[in-house]
């Protein structure tokens, strides 16, 4: 859904989520960055901590 909303509304979407367990609940990261024009996506995996970066002026994400 975040990818579709970014493309439809021509906006950036940055979604952050935790990974690991906390207070008996397990979080599956699924953090991502969507760049509006291209629908370019960089996603974190579900099992490890990951730092996502994006230069919004250059549309270069990693």
N, C-alpha and C positions, 0 to 999 in steps of 0.2 A: 503493500500500500504506500509506503513513503516514497518509493520511486515514482509511482504513477502520479502522486500529488505534486511532486517536484516538477515533473514534465508538464502536467496540465496547467499548473499555476505559475510556471516559469520562475521558480524560487529555489533557493538552496535548502537542503534538508540535512541536518546533522542529528543523528540519533545515538545517544550514549546509554549503555546499560552495563551493569556490573557483571563480573564473572566469579564463579566459586560459590561457596556456601556461607550463609550468614543467618543466624538464629534459626537453624534447621531448615532453611529454604535454599534451594539451589537456583542460581541465576545462570542462564545461558546468554552469553554476551550479545551477539548479533548487533554490535554497534556498526554504524555505517555513515557514509557521506555521499550525498547525491548532488551533482552539479546540474543546475537547471537546464541549460541548453542541450547538453549531450545525453543526459541521463547517466552520466559517468558515475560509477559507483566504486567505492573502496569499502570493503567489509572486513571486520575482524572475525576471527574464527570463534568457535563456541567454547574452547577448552583452555585458552591461555590469555593472559593479559597482553594487550596490543595497543600501541599508540598509533592512531590514525592522524594524518596531517593532510592539509589541502591548501595550496596557494590559490585563493579564489580569483585573483587577477589573472593568473596564468592557466587556470583550470588544470593544474597538475596535482594529483593526489597520490598518496602512498600510505 
